[in-house]
Amino acid sequence: MATPEQLMELATVRARYNKATDAKARGLLAGELAAAYAAASKFDSAGYYYELAADARPGEKSYRKAGDQYFEAFTYAATQQRASEMGGKARKMYEQVLKNNPSDLDAKTNVAMTYIASENPMQGITLLREVISTDPKNQKALFNLGILSVQSGQWDKAAERFQELVTVNPEHVEGTFYLAVSLAETGKKEEAIRTFNKVKTMSSDPALTASVDEYLAKM
Protein backbone atom coordinates (compact mmCIF):
# COMPACT_ATOMS: atom_id res chain seq x y z
CA MET A 1 0.00 0.00 0.00
CA ALA A 2 1.20 3.50 -0.82
CA THR A 3 1.87 5.82 2.12
CA PRO A 4 -0.14 9.06 2.51
CA GLU A 5 2.98 10.96 1.45
CA GLN A 6 3.32 8.88 -1.71
CA LEU A 7 -0.36 9.32 -2.54
CA MET A 8 -0.01 13.09 -2.10
CA GLU A 9 3.04 13.14 -4.39
CA LEU A 10 1.17 11.11 -7.00
CA ALA A 11 -1.85 13.41 -6.87
CA THR A 12 0.32 16.53 -7.14
CA VAL A 13 2.39 15.35 -10.09
CA ARG A 14 -0.62 13.82 -11.85
CA ALA A 15 -2.48 17.15 -11.61
CA ARG A 16 0.51 18.97 -13.11
CA TYR A 17 0.76 16.38 -15.86
CA ASN A 18 -2.95 16.62 -16.72
CA LYS A 19 -2.79 20.42 -16.91
CA ALA A 20 0.31 20.52 -19.09
CA THR A 21 -0.34 21.25 -22.76
CA ASP A 22 3.21 21.55 -24.08
CA ALA A 23 4.52 18.22 -25.41
CA LYS A 24 8.00 18.73 -23.96
CA ALA A 25 6.62 19.60 -20.53
CA ARG A 26 4.30 16.58 -20.60
CA GLY A 27 7.25 14.33 -21.47
CA LEU A 28 9.24 15.60 -18.51
CA LEU A 29 6.25 15.35 -16.17
CA ALA A 30 5.58 11.80 -17.41
CA GLY A 31 9.04 10.91 -16.08
CA GLU A 32 8.26 12.53 -12.72
CA LEU A 33 4.91 10.76 -12.52
CA ALA A 34 6.56 7.46 -13.40
CA ALA A 35 9.10 7.95 -10.60
CA ALA A 36 6.28 8.65 -8.14
CA TYR A 37 4.47 5.47 -9.18
CA ALA A 38 7.71 3.49 -8.92
CA ALA A 39 8.28 4.80 -5.38
CA ALA A 40 4.79 3.54 -4.49
CA SER A 41 5.56 0.13 -6.11
CA LYS A 42 2.90 0.68 -8.78
CA PHE A 43 5.10 -0.92 -11.39
CA ASP A 44 2.65 -1.16 -14.29
CA SER A 45 1.72 2.52 -14.05
CA ALA A 46 5.38 3.47 -13.64
CA GLY A 47 6.22 1.52 -16.79
CA TYR A 48 3.40 3.21 -18.71
CA TYR A 49 4.55 6.73 -17.85
CA TYR A 50 8.24 5.93 -18.33
CA GLU A 51 7.26 4.64 -21.78
CA LEU A 52 5.52 7.95 -22.52
CA ALA A 53 8.63 9.79 -21.33
CA ALA A 54 10.81 7.57 -23.54
CA ASP A 55 8.59 8.21 -26.55
CA ALA A 56 8.93 11.95 -25.91
CA ARG A 57 12.71 11.76 -25.50
CA PRO A 58 13.94 8.44 -26.94
CA GLY A 59 17.12 7.02 -25.49
CA GLU A 60 18.63 3.87 -24.02
CA LYS A 61 18.25 5.02 -20.40
CA SER A 62 14.64 6.09 -20.89
CA TYR A 63 13.59 2.80 -22.45
CA ARG A 64 15.56 0.93 -19.79
CA LYS A 65 13.56 2.61 -17.02
CA ALA A 66 10.30 1.65 -18.72
CA GLY A 67 11.49 -1.90 -19.31
CA ASP A 68 12.60 -2.35 -15.71
CA GLN A 69 9.24 -1.23 -14.34
CA TYR A 70 7.26 -3.42 -16.73
CA PHE A 71 9.56 -6.32 -15.80
CA GLU A 72 8.79 -5.76 -12.10
CA ALA A 73 5.09 -5.79 -12.95
CA PHE A 74 5.66 -9.02 -14.91
CA THR A 75 7.51 -10.56 -11.93
CA TYR A 76 4.66 -9.82 -9.51
CA ALA A 77 1.79 -10.55 -11.92
CA ALA A 78 -1.00 -12.51 -10.24
CA THR A 79 -2.30 -14.19 -13.39
CA GLN A 80 -0.78 -15.73 -16.52
CA GLN A 81 -2.66 -13.24 -18.68
CA ARG A 82 -1.24 -10.31 -16.73
CA ALA A 83 2.27 -11.79 -16.84
CA SER A 84 1.96 -12.20 -20.60
CA GLU A 85 0.81 -8.60 -21.02
CA MET A 86 3.52 -7.08 -18.83
CA GLY A 87 6.19 -9.41 -20.23
CA GLY A 88 5.33 -8.28 -23.75
CA LYS A 89 5.60 -4.62 -22.78
CA ALA A 90 8.92 -5.23 -21.02
CA ARG A 91 10.31 -7.00 -24.12
CA LYS A 92 9.27 -4.11 -26.34
CA MET A 93 11.17 -1.64 -24.15
CA TYR A 94 14.25 -3.84 -23.72
CA GLU A 95 14.42 -4.40 -27.49
CA GLN A 96 14.88 -0.65 -27.85
CA VAL A 97 17.66 -0.82 -25.25
CA LEU A 98 19.38 -3.69 -27.03
CA LYS A 99 19.22 -1.87 -30.37
CA ASN A 100 21.43 0.81 -28.85
CA ASN A 101 23.46 -1.48 -26.62
CA PRO A 102 23.52 -5.15 -27.67
CA SER A 103 25.99 -5.89 -24.87
CA ASP A 104 23.46 -5.09 -22.12
CA LEU A 105 23.29 -8.64 -20.74
CA ASP A 106 20.97 -7.71 -17.89
CA ALA A 107 18.34 -6.49 -20.36
CA LYS A 108 18.89 -9.62 -22.46
CA THR A 109 18.43 -11.85 -19.40
CA ASN A 110 15.18 -10.11 -18.50
CA VAL A 111 13.92 -10.54 -22.07
CA ALA A 112 14.77 -14.23 -21.76
CA MET A 113 12.71 -14.59 -18.58
CA THR A 114 9.65 -12.99 -20.20
CA TYR A 115 9.91 -15.47 -23.08
CA ILE A 116 10.19 -18.39 -20.67
CA ALA A 117 6.84 -17.41 -19.19
CA SER A 118 5.33 -17.12 -22.68
CA GLU A 119 4.26 -19.61 -25.34
CA ASN A 120 7.84 -19.64 -26.64
CA PRO A 121 9.97 -20.69 -23.63
CA MET A 122 12.78 -22.18 -25.73
CA GLN A 123 13.58 -18.74 -27.11
CA GLY A 124 14.16 -17.59 -23.54
CA ILE A 125 16.43 -20.54 -22.76
CA THR A 126 18.39 -19.85 -25.95
CA LEU A 127 18.88 -16.22 -24.88
CA LEU A 128 20.06 -17.25 -21.41
CA ARG A 129 22.59 -19.62 -22.96
CA GLU A 130 23.79 -16.77 -25.19
CA VAL A 131 24.31 -14.63 -22.08
CA ILE A 132 26.32 -17.42 -20.42
CA SER A 133 28.33 -17.91 -23.61
CA THR A 134 29.24 -14.21 -23.54
CA ASP A 135 29.71 -14.01 -19.78
CA PRO A 136 30.15 -17.42 -18.09
CA LYS A 137 30.06 -15.73 -14.68
CA ASN A 138 26.77 -13.89 -15.18
CA GLN A 139 25.02 -14.49 -11.86
CA LYS A 140 21.50 -13.65 -12.99
CA ALA A 141 21.65 -16.01 -15.96
CA LEU A 142 23.25 -18.81 -13.93
CA PHE A 143 20.58 -18.51 -11.25
CA ASN A 144 17.70 -18.51 -13.72
CA LEU A 145 19.10 -21.49 -15.65
CA GLY A 146 19.41 -23.30 -12.32
CA ILE A 147 15.81 -22.51 -11.42
CA LEU A 148 14.63 -23.75 -14.82
CA SER A 149 16.48 -27.01 -14.22
CA VAL A 150 14.78 -27.32 -10.81
CA GLN A 151 11.37 -26.73 -12.38
CA SER A 152 11.99 -29.44 -14.97
CA GLY A 153 13.37 -31.87 -12.38
CA GLN A 154 16.86 -31.92 -13.91
CA TRP A 155 18.59 -31.93 -10.54
CA ASP A 156 22.09 -32.76 -11.82
CA LYS A 157 22.02 -29.77 -14.15
CA ALA A 158 20.55 -27.62 -11.39
CA ALA A 159 23.36 -28.59 -9.01
CA GLU A 160 25.91 -27.79 -11.71
CA ARG A 161 24.45 -24.32 -12.36
CA PHE A 162 24.15 -23.42 -8.68
CA GLN A 163 27.67 -24.69 -8.00
CA GLU A 164 28.93 -22.39 -10.74
CA LEU A 165 26.94 -19.54 -9.21
CA VAL A 166 28.25 -19.94 -5.67
CA THR A 167 31.77 -20.30 -7.01
CA VAL A 168 31.34 -16.88 -8.64
CA ASN A 169 29.58 -15.45 -5.58
CA PRO A 170 29.96 -17.48 -2.35
CA GLU A 171 27.57 -15.05 -0.60
CA HIS A 172 24.63 -15.73 -2.92
CA VAL A 173 22.06 -16.91 -0.37
CA GLU A 174 19.36 -18.17 -2.74
CA GLY A 175 21.94 -19.85 -4.93
CA THR A 176 23.42 -21.64 -1.92
CA PHE A 177 19.97 -22.76 -0.77
CA TYR A 178 19.04 -24.18 -4.16
CA LEU A 179 22.45 -25.84 -4.42
CA ALA A 180 21.68 -27.62 -1.14
CA VAL A 181 18.24 -28.66 -2.43
CA SER A 182 19.76 -29.94 -5.68
CA LEU A 183 22.44 -31.89 -3.81
CA ALA A 184 19.76 -33.44 -1.60
CA GLU A 185 17.70 -34.43 -4.63
CA THR A 186 20.71 -36.06 -6.29
CA GLY A 187 21.45 -38.15 -3.18
CA LYS A 188 24.52 -36.25 -1.98
CA LYS A 189 23.25 -36.20 1.58
CA GLU A 190 26.35 -35.14 3.56
CA GLU A 191 27.25 -32.35 1.15
CA ALA A 192 23.62 -31.19 1.15
CA ILE A 193 23.53 -31.06 4.96
CA ARG A 194 26.74 -29.00 5.06
CA THR A 195 25.34 -26.62 2.48
CA PHE A 196 21.99 -26.28 4.26
CA ASN A 197 23.82 -25.46 7.51
CA LYS A 198 25.85 -22.85 5.64
CA VAL A 199 22.63 -21.21 4.44
CA LYS A 200 21.54 -20.81 8.08
CA THR A 201 24.70 -18.79 8.79
CA MET A 202 24.13 -16.55 5.77
CA SER A 203 20.62 -15.27 6.46
CA SER A 204 18.30 -14.62 9.39
CA ASP A 205 15.18 -14.72 7.23
CA PRO A 206 12.73 -16.84 9.27
CA ALA A 207 10.98 -18.22 6.17
CA LEU A 208 14.28 -19.37 4.70
CA THR A 209 15.39 -20.85 8.02
CA ALA A 210 12.09 -22.75 8.26
CA SER A 211 12.58 -24.15 4.75
CA VAL A 212 16.11 -25.27 5.60
CA ASP A 213 14.96 -26.91 8.83
CA GLU A 214 12.20 -28.70 6.95
CA TYR A 215 14.69 -30.16 4.47
CA LEU A 216 17.12 -31.12 7.24
CA ALA A 217 14.33 -32.89 9.14
CA LYS A 218 13.64 -35.04 6.07
CA MET A 219 17.29 -36.02 5.90
C-alpha positions as a LaTeX table, in Angstrom:
\begin{tabular}{lrrr}
\hline
Residue & $x$ (\AA) & $y$ (\AA) & $z$ (\AA) \\
\hline
Met1 & 0.00 & 0.00 & 0.00 \\
Ala2 & 1.20 & 3.50 & $-0.82$ \\
Thr3 & 1.87 & 5.82 & 2.12 \\
Pro4 & $-0.14$ & 9.06 & 2.51 \\
Glu5 & 2.98 & 10.96 & 1.45 \\
Gln6 & 3.32 & 8.88 & $-1.71$ \\
Leu7 & $-0.36$ & 9.32 & $-2.54$ \\
Met8 & $-0.01$ & 13.09 & $-2.10$ \\
Glu9 & 3.04 & 13.14 & $-4.39$ \\
Leu10 & 1.17 & 11.11 & $-7.00$ \\
Ala11 & $-1.85$ & 13.41 & $-6.87$ \\
Thr12 & 0.32 & 16.53 & $-7.14$ \\
Val13 & 2.39 & 15.35 & $-10.09$ \\
Arg14 & $-0.62$ & 13.82 & $-11.85$ \\
Ala15 & $-2.48$ & 17.15 & $-11.61$ \\
Arg16 & 0.51 & 18.97 & $-13.11$ \\
Tyr17 & 0.76 & 16.38 & $-15.86$ \\
Asn18 & $-2.95$ & 16.62 & $-16.72$ \\
Lys19 & $-2.79$ & 20.42 & $-16.91$ \\
Ala20 & 0.31 & 20.52 & $-19.09$ \\
Thr21 & $-0.34$ & 21.25 & $-22.76$ \\
Asp22 & 3.21 & 21.55 & $-24.08$ \\
Ala23 & 4.52 & 18.22 & $-25.41$ \\
Lys24 & 8.00 & 18.73 & $-23.96$ \\
Ala25 & 6.62 & 19.60 & $-20.53$ \\
Arg26 & 4.30 & 16.58 & $-20.60$ \\
Gly27 & 7.25 & 14.33 & $-21.47$ \\
Leu28 & 9.24 & 15.60 & $-18.51$ \\
Leu29 & 6.25 & 15.35 & $-16.17$ \\
Ala30 & 5.58 & 11.80 & $-17.41$ \\
Gly31 & 9.04 & 10.91 & $-16.08$ \\
Glu32 & 8.26 & 12.53 & $-12.72$ \\
Leu33 & 4.91 & 10.76 & $-12.52$ \\
Ala34 & 6.56 & 7.46 & $-13.40$ \\
Ala35 & 9.10 & 7.95 & $-10.60$ \\
Ala36 & 6.28 & 8.65 & $-8.14$ \\
Tyr37 & 4.47 & 5.47 & $-9.18$ \\
Ala38 & 7.71 & 3.49 & $-8.92$ \\
Ala39 & 8.28 & 4.80 & $-5.38$ \\
Ala40 & 4.79 & 3.54 & $-4.49$ \\
Ser41 & 5.56 & 0.13 & $-6.11$ \\
Lys42 & 2.90 & 0.68 & $-8.78$ \\
Phe43 & 5.10 & $-0.92$ & $-11.39$ \\
Asp44 & 2.65 & $-1.16$ & $-14.29$ \\
Ser45 & 1.72 & 2.52 & $-14.05$ \\
Ala46 & 5.38 & 3.47 & $-13.64$ \\
Gly47 & 6.22 & 1.52 & $-16.79$ \\
Tyr48 & 3.40 & 3.21 & $-18.71$ \\
Tyr49 & 4.55 & 6.73 & $-17.85$ \\
Tyr50 & 8.24 & 5.93 & $-18.33$ \\
Glu51 & 7.26 & 4.64 & $-21.78$ \\
Leu52 & 5.52 & 7.95 & $-22.52$ \\
Ala53 & 8.63 & 9.79 & $-21.33$ \\
Ala54 & 10.81 & 7.57 & $-23.54$ \\
Asp55 & 8.59 & 8.21 & $-26.55$ \\
Ala56 & 8.93 & 11.95 & $-25.91$ \\
Arg57 & 12.71 & 11.76 & $-25.50$ \\
Pro58 & 13.94 & 8.44 & $-26.94$ \\
Gly59 & 17.12 & 7.02 & $-25.49$ \\
Glu60 & 18.63 & 3.87 & $-24.02$ \\
Lys61 & 18.25 & 5.02 & $-20.40$ \\
Ser62 & 14.64 & 6.09 & $-20.89$ \\
Tyr63 & 13.59 & 2.80 & $-22.45$ \\
Arg64 & 15.56 & 0.93 & $-19.79$ \\
Lys65 & 13.56 & 2.61 & $-17.02$ \\
Ala66 & 10.30 & 1.65 & $-18.72$ \\
Gly67 & 11.49 & $-1.90$ & $-19.31$ \\
Asp68 & 12.60 & $-2.35$ & $-15.71$ \\
Gln69 & 9.24 & $-1.23$ & $-14.34$ \\
Tyr70 & 7.26 & $-3.42$ & $-16.73$ \\
Phe71 & 9.56 & $-6.32$ & $-15.80$ \\
Glu72 & 8.79 & $-5.76$ & $-12.10$ \\
Ala73 & 5.09 & $-5.79$ & $-12.95$ \\
Phe74 & 5.66 & $-9.02$ & $-14.91$ \\
Thr75 & 7.51 & $-10.56$ & $-11.93$ \\
Tyr76 & 4.66 & $-9.82$ & $-9.51$ \\
Ala77 & 1.79 & $-10.55$ & $-11.92$ \\
Ala78 & $-1.00$ & $-12.51$ & $-10.24$ \\
Thr79 & $-2.30$ & $-14.19$ & $-13.39$ \\
Gln80 & $-0.78$ & $-15.73$ & $-16.52$ \\
Gln81 & $-2.66$ & $-13.24$ & $-18.68$ \\
Arg82 & $-1.24$ & $-10.31$ & $-16.73$ \\
Ala83 & 2.27 & $-11.79$ & $-16.84$ \\
Ser84 & 1.96 & $-12.20$ & $-20.60$ \\
Glu85 & 0.81 & $-8.60$ & $-21.02$ \\
Met86 & 3.52 & $-7.08$ & $-18.83$ \\
Gly87 & 6.19 & $-9.41$ & $-20.23$ \\
Gly88 & 5.33 & $-8.28$ & $-23.75$ \\
Lys89 & 5.60 & $-4.62$ & $-22.78$ \\
Ala90 & 8.92 & $-5.23$ & $-21.02$ \\
Arg91 & 10.31 & $-7.00$ & $-24.12$ \\
Lys92 & 9.27 & $-4.11$ & $-26.34$ \\
Met93 & 11.17 & $-1.64$ & $-24.15$ \\
Tyr94 & 14.25 & $-3.84$ & $-23.72$ \\
Glu95 & 14.42 & $-4.40$ & $-27.49$ \\
Gln96 & 14.88 & $-0.65$ & $-27.85$ \\
Val97 & 17.66 & $-0.82$ & $-25.25$ \\
Leu98 & 19.38 & $-3.69$ & $-27.03$ \\
Lys99 & 19.22 & $-1.87$ & $-30.37$ \\
Asn100 & 21.43 & 0.81 & $-28.85$ \\
Asn101 & 23.46 & $-1.48$ & $-26.62$ \\
Pro102 & 23.52 & $-5.15$ & $-27.67$ \\
Ser103 & 25.99 & $-5.89$ & $-24.87$ \\
Asp104 & 23.46 & $-5.09$ & $-22.12$ \\
Leu105 & 23.29 & $-8.64$ & $-20.74$ \\
Asp106 & 20.97 & $-7.71$ & $-17.89$ \\
Ala107 & 18.34 & $-6.49$ & $-20.36$ \\
Lys108 & 18.89 & $-9.62$ & $-22.46$ \\
Thr109 & 18.43 & $-11.85$ & $-19.40$ \\
Asn110 & 15.18 & $-10.11$ & $-18.50$ \\
Val111 & 13.92 & $-10.54$ & $-22.07$ \\
Ala112 & 14.77 & $-14.23$ & $-21.76$ \\
Met113 & 12.71 & $-14.59$ & $-18.58$ \\
Thr114 & 9.65 & $-12.99$ & $-20.20$ \\
Tyr115 & 9.91 & $-15.47$ & $-23.08$ \\
Ile116 & 10.19 & $-18.39$ & $-20.67$ \\
Ala117 & 6.84 & $-17.41$ & $-19.19$ \\
Ser118 & 5.33 & $-17.12$ & $-22.68$ \\
Glu119 & 4.26 & $-19.61$ & $-25.34$ \\
Asn120 & 7.84 & $-19.64$ & $-26.64$ \\
Pro121 & 9.97 & $-20.69$ & $-23.63$ \\
Met122 & 12.78 & $-22.18$ & $-25.73$ \\
Gln123 & 13.58 & $-18.74$ & $-27.11$ \\
Gly124 & 14.16 & $-17.59$ & $-23.54$ \\
Ile125 & 16.43 & $-20.54$ & $-22.76$ \\
Thr126 & 18.39 & $-19.85$ & $-25.95$ \\
Leu127 & 18.88 & $-16.22$ & $-24.88$ \\
Leu128 & 20.06 & $-17.25$ & $-21.41$ \\
Arg129 & 22.59 & $-19.62$ & $-22.96$ \\
Glu130 & 23.79 & $-16.77$ & $-25.19$ \\
Val131 & 24.31 & $-14.63$ & $-22.08$ \\
Ile132 & 26.32 & $-17.42$ & $-20.42$ \\
Ser133 & 28.33 & $-17.91$ & $-23.61$ \\
Thr134 & 29.24 & $-14.21$ & $-23.54$ \\
Asp135 & 29.71 & $-14.01$ & $-19.78$ \\
Pro136 & 30.15 & $-17.42$ & $-18.09$ \\
Lys137 & 30.06 & $-15.73$ & $-14.68$ \\
Asn138 & 26.77 & $-13.89$ & $-15.18$ \\
Gln139 & 25.02 & $-14.49$ & $-11.86$ \\
Lys140 & 21.50 & $-13.65$ & $-12.99$ \\
Ala141 & 21.65 & $-16.01$ & $-15.96$ \\
Leu142 & 23.25 & $-18.81$ & $-13.93$ \\
Phe143 & 20.58 & $-18.51$ & $-11.25$ \\
Asn144 & 17.70 & $-18.51$ & $-13.72$ \\
Leu145 & 19.10 & $-21.49$ & $-15.65$ \\
Gly146 & 19.41 & $-23.30$ & $-12.32$ \\
Ile147 & 15.81 & $-22.51$ & $-11.42$ \\
Leu148 & 14.63 & $-23.75$ & $-14.82$ \\
Ser149 & 16.48 & $-27.01$ & $-14.22$ \\
Val150 & 14.78 & $-27.32$ & $-10.81$ \\
Gln151 & 11.37 & $-26.73$ & $-12.38$ \\
Ser152 & 11.99 & $-29.44$ & $-14.97$ \\
Gly153 & 13.37 & $-31.87$ & $-12.38$ \\
Gln154 & 16.86 & $-31.92$ & $-13.91$ \\
Trp155 & 18.59 & $-31.93$ & $-10.54$ \\
Asp156 & 22.09 & $-32.76$ & $-11.82$ \\
Lys157 & 22.02 & $-29.77$ & $-14.15$ \\
Ala158 & 20.55 & $-27.62$ & $-11.39$ \\
Ala159 & 23.36 & $-28.59$ & $-9.01$ \\
Glu160 & 25.91 & $-27.79$ & $-11.71$ \\
Arg161 & 24.45 & $-24.32$ & $-12.36$ \\
Phe162 & 24.15 & $-23.42$ & $-8.68$ \\
Gln163 & 27.67 & $-24.69$ & $-8.00$ \\
Glu164 & 28.93 & $-22.39$ & $-10.74$ \\
Leu165 & 26.94 & $-19.54$ & $-9.21$ \\
Val166 & 28.25 & $-19.94$ & $-5.67$ \\
Thr167 & 31.77 & $-20.30$ & $-7.01$ \\
Val168 & 31.34 & $-16.88$ & $-8.64$ \\
Asn169 & 29.58 & $-15.45$ & $-5.58$ \\
Pro170 & 29.96 & $-17.48$ & $-2.35$ \\
Glu171 & 27.57 & $-15.05$ & $-0.60$ \\
His172 & 24.63 & $-15.73$ & $-2.92$ \\
Val173 & 22.06 & $-16.91$ & $-0.37$ \\
Glu174 & 19.36 & $-18.17$ & $-2.74$ \\
Gly175 & 21.94 & $-19.85$ & $-4.93$ \\
Thr176 & 23.42 & $-21.64$ & $-1.92$ \\
Phe177 & 19.97 & $-22.76$ & $-0.77$ \\
Tyr178 & 19.04 & $-24.18$ & $-4.16$ \\
Leu179 & 22.45 & $-25.84$ & $-4.42$ \\
Ala180 & 21.68 & $-27.62$ & $-1.14$ \\
Val181 & 18.24 & $-28.66$ & $-2.43$ \\
Ser182 & 19.76 & $-29.94$ & $-5.68$ \\
Leu183 & 22.44 & $-31.89$ & $-3.81$ \\
Ala184 & 19.76 & $-33.44$ & $-1.60$ \\
Glu185 & 17.70 & $-34.43$ & $-4.63$ \\
Thr186 & 20.71 & $-36.06$ & $-6.29$ \\
Gly187 & 21.45 & $-38.15$ & $-3.18$ \\
Lys188 & 24.52 & $-36.25$ & $-1.98$ \\
Lys189 & 23.25 & $-36.20$ & 1.58 \\
Glu190 & 26.35 & $-35.14$ & 3.56 \\
Glu191 & 27.25 & $-32.35$ & 1.15 \\
Ala192 & 23.62 & $-31.19$ & 1.15 \\
Ile193 & 23.53 & $-31.06$ & 4.96 \\
Arg194 & 26.74 & $-29.00$ & 5.06 \\
Thr195 & 25.34 & $-26.62$ & 2.48 \\
Phe196 & 21.99 & $-26.28$ & 4.26 \\
Asn197 & 23.82 & $-25.46$ & 7.51 \\
Lys198 & 25.85 & $-22.85$ & 5.64 \\
Val199 & 22.63 & $-21.21$ & 4.44 \\
Lys200 & 21.54 & $-20.81$ & 8.08 \\
Thr201 & 24.70 & $-18.79$ & 8.79 \\
Met202 & 24.13 & $-16.55$ & 5.77 \\
Ser203 & 20.62 & $-15.27$ & 6.46 \\
Ser204 & 18.30 & $-14.62$ & 9.39 \\
Asp205 & 15.18 & $-14.72$ & 7.23 \\
Pro206 & 12.73 & $-16.84$ & 9.27 \\
Ala207 & 10.98 & $-18.22$ & 6.17 \\
Leu208 & 14.28 & $-19.37$ & 4.70 \\
Thr209 & 15.39 & $-20.85$ & 8.02 \\
Ala210 & 12.09 & $-22.75$ & 8.26 \\
Ser211 & 12.58 & $-24.15$ & 4.75 \\
Val212 & 16.11 & $-25.27$ & 5.60 \\
Asp213 & 14.96 & $-26.91$ & 8.83 \\
Glu214 & 12.20 & $-28.70$ & 6.95 \\
Tyr215 & 14.69 & $-30.16$ & 4.47 \\
Leu216 & 17.12 & $-31.12$ & 7.24 \\
Ala217 & 14.33 & $-32.89$ & 9.14 \\
Lys218 & 13.64 & $-35.04$ & 6.07 \\
Met219 & 17.29 & $-36.02$ & 5.90 \\
\hline
\end{tabular}
